[in-house]
Amino acid sequence: MRAFASTVFLMALWLLMSGVYKPLVIGFGVGSVLLIMVILWRMDRVDGDHVQIRLNPLRFLGYIIWLFGQIAKSNWAVTRVILTPVMPIRQKMLVVPQSQKTDLAQVIFANSITLAPGTISVETEENGLLVHALSYGPEDDASLVDMDRRVTAVETEGQR
């Protein structure tokens, strides 16, 4: 059932992204999706590693909407830094604690940091993420802690 749903999803994605509905292109899409499904099937046989998605869909949707707002604010802040003649850059490497229990939520947190302009997740440390900030300010600590809290809230309760 999972393989069928994945195949249908990949075909729909192929059709939407190509925007061309001619038999040859659809044939290429079917061939590509079948090749990907064979590769995935073979990979599953080797390692059997599966990511369990244990996220609350409504909370995740709310988080994505909030994240878009944060990305817009960060874009504006980085634009101001770049366009200012003196370029007030205050770079800093900091370790941001993370409270997520699942690997998927930790990846969402790290990618959320990287998506926000002016910050990038550099590496995973034992006590959190190593983050580079382009224009560090004391309010950055509070916003990163808030982001951590929001990502942790997206995880389903069975993970704690």
mmCIF file of the C-alpha atoms, coordinates in Angstrom:
data_MODEL
# 
_entry.id   MODEL 
# 
loop_
_atom_site.group_PDB 
_atom_site.id 
_atom_site.type_symbol 
_atom_site.label_atom_id 
_atom_site.label_alt_id 
_atom_site.label_comp_id 
_atom_site.label_asym_id 
_atom_site.label_entity_id 
_atom_site.label_seq_id 
_atom_site.pdbx_PDB_ins_code 
_atom_site.Cartn_x 
_atom_site.Cartn_y 
_atom_site.Cartn_z 
_atom_site.occupancy 
_atom_site.B_iso_or_equiv 
_atom_site.pdbx_formal_charge 
_atom_site.auth_seq_id 
_atom_site.auth_comp_id 
_atom_site.auth_asym_id 
_atom_site.auth_atom_id 
_atom_site.pdbx_PDB_model_num 
ATOM 1   C CA . MET A 1 1   ? 0.000  0.000  0.000   1.00 0.00 ? 1   MET A CA 1 
ATOM 2   C CA . ARG A 1 2   ? 2.829  2.377  0.873   1.00 0.00 ? 2   ARG A CA 1 
ATOM 3   C CA . ALA A 1 3   ? 4.582  1.661  -2.444  1.00 0.00 ? 3   ALA A CA 1 
ATOM 4   C CA . PHE A 1 4   ? 1.363  2.338  -4.353  1.00 0.00 ? 4   PHE A CA 1 
ATOM 5   C CA . ALA A 1 5   ? 0.789  5.641  -2.531  1.00 0.00 ? 5   ALA A CA 1 
ATOM 6   C CA . SER A 1 6   ? 4.401  6.658  -3.176  1.00 0.00 ? 6   SER A CA 1 
ATOM 7   C CA . THR A 1 7   ? 4.069  5.800  -6.863  1.00 0.00 ? 7   THR A CA 1 
ATOM 8   C CA . VAL A 1 8   ? 0.872  7.825  -7.214  1.00 0.00 ? 8   VAL A CA 1 
ATOM 9   C CA . PHE A 1 9   ? 2.432  10.769 -5.359  1.00 0.00 ? 9   PHE A CA 1 
ATOM 10  C CA . LEU A 1 10  ? 5.577  10.726 -7.514  1.00 0.00 ? 10  LEU A CA 1 
ATOM 11  C CA . MET A 1 11  ? 3.515  10.528 -10.713 1.00 0.00 ? 11  MET A CA 1 
ATOM 12  C CA . ALA A 1 12  ? 1.333  13.450 -9.618  1.00 0.00 ? 12  ALA A CA 1 
ATOM 13  C CA . LEU A 1 13  ? 4.449  15.446 -8.725  1.00 0.00 ? 13  LEU A CA 1 
ATOM 14  C CA . TRP A 1 14  ? 6.005  14.621 -12.103 1.00 0.00 ? 14  TRP A CA 1 
ATOM 15  C CA . LEU A 1 15  ? 2.883  15.748 -13.959 1.00 0.00 ? 15  LEU A CA 1 
ATOM 16  C CA . LEU A 1 16  ? 2.550  18.957 -11.948 1.00 0.00 ? 16  LEU A CA 1 
ATOM 17  C CA . MET A 1 17  ? 6.194  19.914 -12.309 1.00 0.00 ? 17  MET A CA 1 
ATOM 18  C CA . SER A 1 18  ? 6.534  19.060 -15.994 1.00 0.00 ? 18  SER A CA 1 
ATOM 19  C CA . GLY A 1 19  ? 3.315  20.793 -17.053 1.00 0.00 ? 19  GLY A CA 1 
ATOM 20  C CA . VAL A 1 20  ? 3.406  18.848 -20.330 1.00 0.00 ? 20  VAL A CA 1 
ATOM 21  C CA . TYR A 1 21  ? 0.757  16.199 -20.849 1.00 0.00 ? 21  TYR A CA 1 
ATOM 22  C CA . LYS A 1 22  ? 1.935  14.551 -24.062 1.00 0.00 ? 22  LYS A CA 1 
ATOM 23  C CA . PRO A 1 23  ? 2.183  10.754 -24.283 1.00 0.00 ? 23  PRO A CA 1 
ATOM 24  C CA . LEU A 1 24  ? 5.988  10.748 -24.655 1.00 0.00 ? 24  LEU A CA 1 
ATOM 25  C CA . VAL A 1 25  ? 6.524  12.945 -21.585 1.00 0.00 ? 25  VAL A CA 1 
ATOM 26  C CA . ILE A 1 26  ? 4.016  10.949 -19.547 1.00 0.00 ? 26  ILE A CA 1 
ATOM 27  C CA . GLY A 1 27  ? 5.829  7.778  -20.657 1.00 0.00 ? 27  GLY A CA 1 
ATOM 28  C CA . PHE A 1 28  ? 9.140  9.230  -19.475 1.00 0.00 ? 28  PHE A CA 1 
ATOM 29  C CA . GLY A 1 29  ? 7.457  10.098 -16.182 1.00 0.00 ? 29  GLY A CA 1 
ATOM 30  C CA . VAL A 1 30  ? 6.114  6.577  -15.726 1.00 0.00 ? 30  VAL A CA 1 
ATOM 31  C CA . GLY A 1 31  ? 9.524  5.125  -16.567 1.00 0.00 ? 31  GLY A CA 1 
ATOM 32  C CA . SER A 1 32  ? 11.305 7.463  -14.138 1.00 0.00 ? 32  SER A CA 1 
ATOM 33  C CA . VAL A 1 33  ? 8.883  6.745  -11.315 1.00 0.00 ? 33  VAL A CA 1 
ATOM 34  C CA . LEU A 1 34  ? 9.127  2.981  -11.859 1.00 0.00 ? 34  LEU A CA 1 
ATOM 35  C CA . LEU A 1 35  ? 12.928 3.195  -11.865 1.00 0.00 ? 35  LEU A CA 1 
ATOM 36  C CA . ILE A 1 36  ? 12.856 5.189  -8.604  1.00 0.00 ? 36  ILE A CA 1 
ATOM 37  C CA . MET A 1 37  ? 10.467 2.683  -7.025  1.00 0.00 ? 37  MET A CA 1 
ATOM 38  C CA . VAL A 1 38  ? 12.761 -0.244 -7.994  1.00 0.00 ? 38  VAL A CA 1 
ATOM 39  C CA . ILE A 1 39  ? 15.751 1.598  -6.510  1.00 0.00 ? 39  ILE A CA 1 
ATOM 40  C CA . LEU A 1 40  ? 13.814 2.318  -3.303  1.00 0.00 ? 40  LEU A CA 1 
ATOM 41  C CA . TRP A 1 41  ? 12.655 -1.315 -3.085  1.00 0.00 ? 41  TRP A CA 1 
ATOM 42  C CA . ARG A 1 42  ? 16.263 -2.523 -3.420  1.00 0.00 ? 42  ARG A CA 1 
ATOM 43  C CA . MET A 1 43  ? 17.468 -0.006 -0.838  1.00 0.00 ? 43  MET A CA 1 
ATOM 44  C CA . ASP A 1 44  ? 14.751 -1.164 1.574   1.00 0.00 ? 44  ASP A CA 1 
ATOM 45  C CA . ARG A 1 45  ? 15.923 -4.747 1.216   1.00 0.00 ? 45  ARG A CA 1 
ATOM 46  C CA . VAL A 1 46  ? 19.482 -3.739 2.141   1.00 0.00 ? 46  VAL A CA 1 
ATOM 47  C CA . ASP A 1 47  ? 18.899 -1.597 5.217   1.00 0.00 ? 47  ASP A CA 1 
ATOM 48  C CA . GLY A 1 48  ? 15.197 -1.650 6.059   1.00 0.00 ? 48  GLY A CA 1 
ATOM 49  C CA . ASP A 1 49  ? 15.565 1.837  7.521   1.00 0.00 ? 49  ASP A CA 1 
ATOM 50  C CA . HIS A 1 50  ? 12.269 3.721  7.677   1.00 0.00 ? 50  HIS A CA 1 
ATOM 51  C CA . VAL A 1 51  ? 11.565 7.226  8.903   1.00 0.00 ? 51  VAL A CA 1 
ATOM 52  C CA . GLN A 1 52  ? 8.472  7.286  11.027  1.00 0.00 ? 52  GLN A CA 1 
ATOM 53  C CA . ILE A 1 53  ? 6.634  10.539 10.597  1.00 0.00 ? 53  ILE A CA 1 
ATOM 54  C CA . ARG A 1 54  ? 5.216  11.314 14.001  1.00 0.00 ? 54  ARG A CA 1 
ATOM 55  C CA . LEU A 1 55  ? 4.089  14.875 13.569  1.00 0.00 ? 55  LEU A CA 1 
ATOM 56  C CA . ASN A 1 56  ? 0.775  16.486 14.365  1.00 0.00 ? 56  ASN A CA 1 
ATOM 57  C CA . PRO A 1 57  ? -0.426 17.660 10.911  1.00 0.00 ? 57  PRO A CA 1 
ATOM 58  C CA . LEU A 1 58  ? -2.350 20.707 12.141  1.00 0.00 ? 58  LEU A CA 1 
ATOM 59  C CA . ARG A 1 59  ? 0.452  21.887 14.402  1.00 0.00 ? 59  ARG A CA 1 
ATOM 60  C CA . PHE A 1 60  ? 2.939  21.290 11.573  1.00 0.00 ? 60  PHE A CA 1 
ATOM 61  C CA . LEU A 1 61  ? 0.847  23.402 9.209   1.00 0.00 ? 61  LEU A CA 1 
ATOM 62  C CA . GLY A 1 62  ? 0.726  26.158 11.831  1.00 0.00 ? 62  GLY A CA 1 
ATOM 63  C CA . TYR A 1 63  ? 4.488  25.871 12.254  1.00 0.00 ? 63  TYR A CA 1 
ATOM 64  C CA . ILE A 1 64  ? 5.070  26.176 8.492   1.00 0.00 ? 64  ILE A CA 1 
ATOM 65  C CA . ILE A 1 65  ? 2.942  29.334 8.373   1.00 0.00 ? 65  ILE A CA 1 
ATOM 66  C CA . TRP A 1 66  ? 4.861  30.771 11.344  1.00 0.00 ? 66  TRP A CA 1 
ATOM 67  C CA . LEU A 1 67  ? 8.180  29.783 9.700   1.00 0.00 ? 67  LEU A CA 1 
ATOM 68  C CA . PHE A 1 68  ? 7.280  31.645 6.491   1.00 0.00 ? 68  PHE A CA 1 
ATOM 69  C CA . GLY A 1 69  ? 6.721  34.774 8.589   1.00 0.00 ? 69  GLY A CA 1 
ATOM 70  C CA . GLN A 1 70  ? 10.102 34.299 10.281  1.00 0.00 ? 70  GLN A CA 1 
ATOM 71  C CA . ILE A 1 71  ? 11.803 33.822 6.921   1.00 0.00 ? 71  ILE A CA 1 
ATOM 72  C CA . ALA A 1 72  ? 10.242 37.061 5.650   1.00 0.00 ? 72  ALA A CA 1 
ATOM 73  C CA . LYS A 1 73  ? 11.437 38.949 8.762   1.00 0.00 ? 73  LYS A CA 1 
ATOM 74  C CA . SER A 1 74  ? 14.920 37.470 8.426   1.00 0.00 ? 74  SER A CA 1 
ATOM 75  C CA . ASN A 1 75  ? 15.040 38.398 4.745   1.00 0.00 ? 75  ASN A CA 1 
ATOM 76  C CA . TRP A 1 76  ? 14.253 41.970 5.648   1.00 0.00 ? 76  TRP A CA 1 
ATOM 77  C CA . ALA A 1 77  ? 16.913 42.040 8.387   1.00 0.00 ? 77  ALA A CA 1 
ATOM 78  C CA . VAL A 1 78  ? 19.614 40.603 6.106   1.00 0.00 ? 78  VAL A CA 1 
ATOM 79  C CA . THR A 1 79  ? 18.636 43.038 3.329   1.00 0.00 ? 79  THR A CA 1 
ATOM 80  C CA . ARG A 1 80  ? 19.071 45.935 5.767   1.00 0.00 ? 80  ARG A CA 1 
ATOM 81  C CA . VAL A 1 81  ? 22.508 44.622 6.784   1.00 0.00 ? 81  VAL A CA 1 
ATOM 82  C CA . ILE A 1 82  ? 23.607 44.268 3.163   1.00 0.00 ? 82  ILE A CA 1 
ATOM 83  C CA . LEU A 1 83  ? 22.295 47.652 2.034   1.00 0.00 ? 83  LEU A CA 1 
ATOM 84  C CA . THR A 1 84  ? 23.719 49.576 4.990   1.00 0.00 ? 84  THR A CA 1 
ATOM 85  C CA . PRO A 1 85  ? 26.959 51.259 3.872   1.00 0.00 ? 85  PRO A CA 1 
ATOM 86  C CA . VAL A 1 86  ? 28.846 50.146 6.998   1.00 0.00 ? 86  VAL A CA 1 
ATOM 87  C CA . MET A 1 87  ? 27.456 46.578 6.931   1.00 0.00 ? 87  MET A CA 1 
ATOM 88  C CA . PRO A 1 88  ? 26.972 45.987 10.676  1.00 0.00 ? 88  PRO A CA 1 
ATOM 89  C CA . ILE A 1 89  ? 28.007 42.345 10.631  1.00 0.00 ? 89  ILE A CA 1 
ATOM 90  C CA . ARG A 1 90  ? 28.411 40.689 14.034  1.00 0.00 ? 90  ARG A CA 1 
ATOM 91  C CA . GLN A 1 91  ? 29.178 37.073 13.180  1.00 0.00 ? 91  GLN A CA 1 
ATOM 92  C CA . LYS A 1 92  ? 28.976 34.488 15.901  1.00 0.00 ? 92  LYS A CA 1 
ATOM 93  C CA . MET A 1 93  ? 29.074 30.718 16.237  1.00 0.00 ? 93  MET A CA 1 
ATOM 94  C CA . LEU A 1 94  ? 26.730 29.519 18.952  1.00 0.00 ? 94  LEU A CA 1 
ATOM 95  C CA . VAL A 1 95  ? 25.422 26.212 20.219  1.00 0.00 ? 95  VAL A CA 1 
ATOM 96  C CA . VAL A 1 96  ? 21.642 26.096 20.200  1.00 0.00 ? 96  VAL A CA 1 
ATOM 97  C CA . PRO A 1 97  ? 20.116 23.455 22.497  1.00 0.00 ? 97  PRO A CA 1 
ATOM 98  C CA . GLN A 1 98  ? 17.501 21.237 20.905  1.00 0.00 ? 98  GLN A CA 1 
ATOM 99  C CA . SER A 1 99  ? 14.725 19.425 22.717  1.00 0.00 ? 99  SER A CA 1 
ATOM 100 C CA . GLN A 1 100 ? 13.288 17.296 19.896  1.00 0.00 ? 100 GLN A CA 1 
ATOM 101 C CA . LYS A 1 101 ? 13.021 13.544 20.462  1.00 0.00 ? 101 LYS A CA 1 
ATOM 102 C CA . THR A 1 102 ? 12.773 12.263 16.869  1.00 0.00 ? 102 THR A CA 1 
ATOM 103 C CA . ASP A 1 103 ? 15.354 12.490 14.122  1.00 0.00 ? 103 ASP A CA 1 
ATOM 104 C CA . LEU A 1 104 ? 12.781 14.017 11.771  1.00 0.00 ? 104 LEU A CA 1 
ATOM 105 C CA . ALA A 1 105 ? 11.958 16.837 14.199  1.00 0.00 ? 105 ALA A CA 1 
ATOM 106 C CA . GLN A 1 106 ? 15.679 17.521 14.705  1.00 0.00 ? 106 GLN A CA 1 
ATOM 107 C CA . VAL A 1 107 ? 16.121 17.773 10.929  1.00 0.00 ? 107 VAL A CA 1 
ATOM 108 C CA . ILE A 1 108 ? 13.120 20.110 10.694  1.00 0.00 ? 108 ILE A CA 1 
ATOM 109 C CA . PHE A 1 109 ? 14.670 22.306 13.397  1.00 0.00 ? 109 PHE A CA 1 
ATOM 110 C CA . ALA A 1 110 ? 18.110 22.390 11.731  1.00 0.00 ? 110 ALA A CA 1 
ATOM 111 C CA . ASN A 1 111 ? 16.600 23.119 8.307   1.00 0.00 ? 111 ASN A CA 1 
ATOM 112 C CA . SER A 1 112 ? 14.365 25.826 9.754   1.00 0.00 ? 112 SER A CA 1 
ATOM 113 C CA . ILE A 1 113 ? 17.432 27.569 11.136  1.00 0.00 ? 113 ILE A CA 1 
ATOM 114 C CA . THR A 1 114 ? 19.171 27.319 7.767   1.00 0.00 ? 114 THR A CA 1 
ATOM 115 C CA . LEU A 1 115 ? 16.093 28.545 5.859   1.00 0.00 ? 115 LEU A CA 1 
ATOM 116 C CA . ALA A 1 116 ? 16.043 31.765 7.851   1.00 0.00 ? 116 ALA A CA 1 
ATOM 117 C CA . PRO A 1 117 ? 18.484 34.097 6.070   1.00 0.00 ? 117 PRO A CA 1 
ATOM 118 C CA . GLY A 1 118 ? 21.466 35.114 8.151   1.00 0.00 ? 118 GLY A CA 1 
ATOM 119 C CA . THR A 1 119 ? 21.718 31.831 10.044  1.00 0.00 ? 119 THR A CA 1 
ATOM 120 C CA . ILE A 1 120 ? 22.948 28.400 9.081   1.00 0.00 ? 120 ILE A CA 1 
ATOM 121 C CA . SER A 1 121 ? 23.139 25.103 10.945  1.00 0.00 ? 121 SER A CA 1 
ATOM 122 C CA . VAL A 1 122 ? 26.771 24.049 10.720  1.00 0.00 ? 122 VAL A CA 1 
ATOM 123 C CA . GLU A 1 123 ? 26.881 20.766 12.586  1.00 0.00 ? 123 GLU A CA 1 
ATOM 124 C CA . THR A 1 124 ? 25.234 18.657 15.240  1.00 0.00 ? 124 THR A CA 1 
ATOM 125 C CA . GLU A 1 125 ? 26.854 18.743 18.660  1.00 0.00 ? 125 GLU A CA 1 
ATOM 126 C CA . GLU A 1 126 ? 26.100 16.517 21.652  1.00 0.00 ? 126 GLU A CA 1 
ATOM 127 C CA . ASN A 1 127 ? 24.310 19.330 23.437  1.00 0.00 ? 127 ASN A CA 1 
ATOM 128 C CA . GLY A 1 128 ? 22.614 20.947 20.411  1.00 0.00 ? 128 GLY A CA 1 
ATOM 129 C CA . LEU A 1 129 ? 23.267 22.459 17.010  1.00 0.00 ? 129 LEU A CA 1 
ATOM 130 C CA . LEU A 1 130 ? 26.255 24.582 16.099  1.00 0.00 ? 130 LEU A CA 1 
ATOM 131 C CA . VAL A 1 131 ? 24.815 27.633 14.325  1.00 0.00 ? 131 VAL A CA 1 
ATOM 132 C CA . HIS A 1 132 ? 26.523 30.501 12.506  1.00 0.00 ? 132 HIS A CA 1 
ATOM 133 C CA . ALA A 1 133 ? 24.741 33.860 12.730  1.00 0.00 ? 133 ALA A CA 1 
ATOM 134 C CA . LEU A 1 134 ? 25.626 36.648 10.304  1.00 0.00 ? 134 LEU A CA 1 
ATOM 135 C CA . SER A 1 135 ? 24.385 39.537 12.394  1.00 0.00 ? 135 SER A CA 1 
ATOM 136 C CA . TYR A 1 136 ? 24.074 38.246 15.946  1.00 0.00 ? 136 TYR A CA 1 
ATOM 137 C CA . GLY A 1 137 ? 22.003 40.047 18.526  1.00 0.00 ? 137 GLY A CA 1 
ATOM 138 C CA . PRO A 1 138 ? 20.772 39.038 21.986  1.00 0.00 ? 138 PRO A CA 1 
ATOM 139 C CA . GLU A 1 139 ? 17.248 38.612 20.598  1.00 0.00 ? 139 GLU A CA 1 
ATOM 140 C CA . ASP A 1 140 ? 18.544 35.779 18.369  1.00 0.00 ? 140 ASP A CA 1 
ATOM 141 C CA . ASP A 1 141 ? 18.903 33.475 21.384  1.00 0.00 ? 141 ASP A CA 1 
ATOM 142 C CA . ALA A 1 142 ? 15.266 33.999 22.331  1.00 0.00 ? 142 ALA A CA 1 
ATOM 143 C CA . SER A 1 143 ? 14.027 33.460 18.770  1.00 0.00 ? 143 SER A CA 1 
ATOM 144 C CA . LEU A 1 144 ? 16.034 30.225 18.424  1.00 0.00 ? 144 LEU A CA 1 
ATOM 145 C CA . VAL A 1 145 ? 14.672 28.934 21.736  1.00 0.00 ? 145 VAL A CA 1 
ATOM 146 C CA . ASP A 1 146 ? 11.162 29.829 20.525  1.00 0.00 ? 146 ASP A CA 1 
ATOM 147 C CA . MET A 1 147 ? 11.771 27.959 17.251  1.00 0.00 ? 147 MET A CA 1 
ATOM 148 C CA . ASP A 1 148 ? 13.018 24.930 19.204  1.00 0.00 ? 148 ASP A CA 1 
ATOM 149 C CA . ARG A 1 149 ? 9.893  25.002 21.376  1.00 0.00 ? 149 ARG A CA 1 
ATOM 150 C CA . ARG A 1 150 ? 7.612  25.241 18.336  1.00 0.00 ? 150 ARG A CA 1 
ATOM 151 C CA . VAL A 1 151 ? 9.277  22.327 16.520  1.00 0.00 ? 151 VAL A CA 1 
ATOM 152 C CA . THR A 1 152 ? 9.102  20.202 19.666  1.00 0.00 ? 152 THR A CA 1 
ATOM 153 C CA . ALA A 1 153 ? 5.378  21.009 19.944  1.00 0.00 ? 153 ALA A CA 1 
ATOM 154 C CA . VAL A 1 154 ? 4.844  19.651 16.424  1.00 0.00 ? 154 VAL A CA 1 
ATOM 155 C CA . GLU A 1 155 ? 5.980  16.149 17.488  1.00 0.00 ? 155 GLU A CA 1 
ATOM 156 C CA . THR A 1 156 ? 3.210  13.782 18.513  1.00 0.00 ? 156 THR A CA 1 
ATOM 157 C CA . GLU A 1 157 ? 2.944  12.989 22.195  1.00 0.00 ? 157 GLU A CA 1 
ATOM 158 C CA . GLY A 1 158 ? 3.890  9.322  21.761  1.00 0.00 ? 158 GLY A CA 1 
ATOM 159 C CA . GLN A 1 159 ? 7.522  10.319 21.224  1.00 0.00 ? 159 GLN A CA 1 
ATOM 160 C CA . ARG A 1 160 ? 8.307  11.713 24.646  1.00 0.00 ? 160 ARG A CA 1 
# 
